[in-house]
Amino acid sequence: MDSALDVGYRVVENFFGPGSGIPWWAWVAPIVLIFWKMLMPMVVPEGAGGGGSSGKKDKKSKKDKKSKK
């Protein structure tokens, strides 16, 4: 268990520590981009899945198609 923690600690230290090739401020943008929707949900628009309409219209159109046959 201790060896697994040591390996994890070394990996994190290599990414974020003083000897890493990437400065600490360069990690801010990816973290903000990953959590942007959770941080500011009103700024991010809805996904482009279905045009924003509810599923009721789809159910009605299926019933209409069945009744026309």
VENJOBEL-V960664 format. One record per run of one state. SS is the DSSP state (@ for helix, = for strand, . for the rest). FROM is the first residue (numbers start at 0). TO is the last residue. If there is no record, write none. Layout:
BEGIN
ss->SS from->FROM to->TO
ss->SS from->FROM to->TO
END
This chain:
BEGIN
ss->. from->0 to->0
ss->@ from->1 to->15
ss->. from->16 to->24
ss->@ from->25 to->33
ss->. from->34 to->34
ss->@ from->35 to->38
ss->. from->39 to->54
ss->@ from->55 to->67
ss->. from->68 to->68
END
